[in-house]
Amino acid sequence: MQRALPTERNATPLLLLLPGLLTIAVFFAAVVTTGATSLLDAQGGWSLQQYARFLSDGFYRDFVWRSFRIAGYCTPITLLLGYPFAYTMSRSSPPVRLTLTLVLVVQFFTSYIVRTYALILVLGNNGIINRPLLFLGVIGRPIPLLFHEAGVAIALILVPLPFMIFPIYSVLKNIEPNLAVAAASLGANRTRTFWEVTFPLSLPGVLAGIVLVFLFDLTAYIMPGMLGGGYFNMIANFIQEQAMAVLDKRFASAISIVLLLVTLLILYVIHVLGSRLRGASG
Amino acid sequence: MRPLLKGCLWASAMHGLAKLTAAAQTTIVVMTWGGPFMDALNDVRPDIEKSTGTKIEFVTQANSVSGLQRLEALKANPQVDLWTTADATAAVALANGIVEPIPAAEVANLKDIPEKLIFPAGPTIWSSPRGIFYRADKTPFAIKTWEDLWDPRLKGLVTTSIEQDKGMFIVIAALLAGGSEKNIDPGFDKLKALKPNIGVVYKADAESLKFIQAGEVSVAGWAVFGVIYKLLEPGSNYKFVMPAKPQFMSVNLITMVKGRHNQAEAAKVINAILDAGIQERIVERLGSVPSNKKAKPPARIRDVIPPLNELYNPDWEYINAHYGEWVERWNREIVSR
């Protein structure tokens, strides 16, 4: 009996890992299938034709550039909005913290489609931004906030806010409060304490939030689909159009693989930058 | 005690018999669109089950193309017997061996379906006029023709779609400019002139109404009647126009999926759906035109239904082969800013 125990102990982690590994295997198989499809030519032979088609045409490449560009500027804005919120949550009294958490949770669990449609009602010609301005005579015609990049950007800043706030909050609330007290006792004011103690210690949460929001924005489909009005399609919309409307699966697969590779590269860069920042701060 | 025991045994025997009967009853799986389409078919399901002796189960598809992709993925072992789809997609499915021609001899009601509405992939179950709908109180003039969409007074007020009916809006523009699906350049030139008026492009028909209700635009330039059917009450600000020429109707077929074993029962279900009484009930809910000649269309649609011989019949095979190029041209030439 005594000898059986170590074997049981060794087998348990494997058994626990199995469902997760199987799930990953299914998704990995999907990626491999997509990759293989992207390499097929019309006759069923192997070819890089679809990649050449994509990379040689600026019109196609622009979908990738546009997606990275909007994700690139929306993510820092989401961080600027999310960090103070997370900081306030971590420093609030339990009732206030509960209220703020509830506000976030309600948003988090509301369908993207509902949230995006709600933004149409807010940002639209008759929305709560345009209507008071029109009523007050500040503007003569509604400000066009929808059906171009601005509307999509507003959605990509607001909708993924919980993905930024929760990771930062979870790190901030675990920072030892005595560290700030110690910094103050050594003569640091609140601003210096924040920038030299709190913020560096919250970097793991900030980086996690940046990665989550960046990926959310980069692969957004519903928001550009609904708020872009056909005039601002991102890479996911283009892939969907090729796969589901044009029925060109080989080209859609090639674009998907390009997007995947570029995303992995960006994640690697963020990871390296994050490691350096953490190294520099501590 | 003995009577109680006897009663229990009797009840168990009856329950077992009922289960056996249910198991013997064939189940026909029908893939169709959700929302009002599913509701309309669900409404007539009990009568179809009764008349055919089969059980019907519905599965939904987001749109015809997603239905086609599901059937392609399950081609080796299809889980669906019957599939309702758009005529353009049905043509692709037939060419790819996803569906097969229906056994016409077993569908007696086909005799009441006009020949023009029977396609190689299957018969039409309903069709919907395509035209223009608009809000009269938000539109500067009463719209009557396709050309009205190009009126400068409609700057930014028009919504349209090329995904609905596989680019038929481009074909309509081409026809207006002297072209056709086989001579599409005049259509694109015509659409370039429409660019200032297009405020938003929609993918699904329901979106066209949503954008108009939200006040973003006021005219849907490639509208399907069924979407605003229920809003066309007397005195309503919503108006539907089916311009004189060219005229087109979205046609939905019922097709038989290849490789299923219940063909005889599936044919019975098709026959029941094409029955005049069942057709009337379906189209009353959808605001569509029945395909059975003996069935009456809903009162509100009667004025806009064009004669069948005046409808434009596109060459779907040609359109399917060129749709990818058209989408690309649309993206490059019309919606790029």
Interface residues (C-beta under 8 A of the other chain):
Chain A: F59 Y117 I120 L121 G124 N125 N126 L146 F147 H148 G225 G229 G230 Y231 N233 E241 A243 M244 A245 V246 L247 D248
Chain B: V65 S66 Q69 V92 E163 G199 V200 V201 Y202 K203 K210 A214 G215 E216 Y323 G324 V327 N331 R332 V335 S336 R337
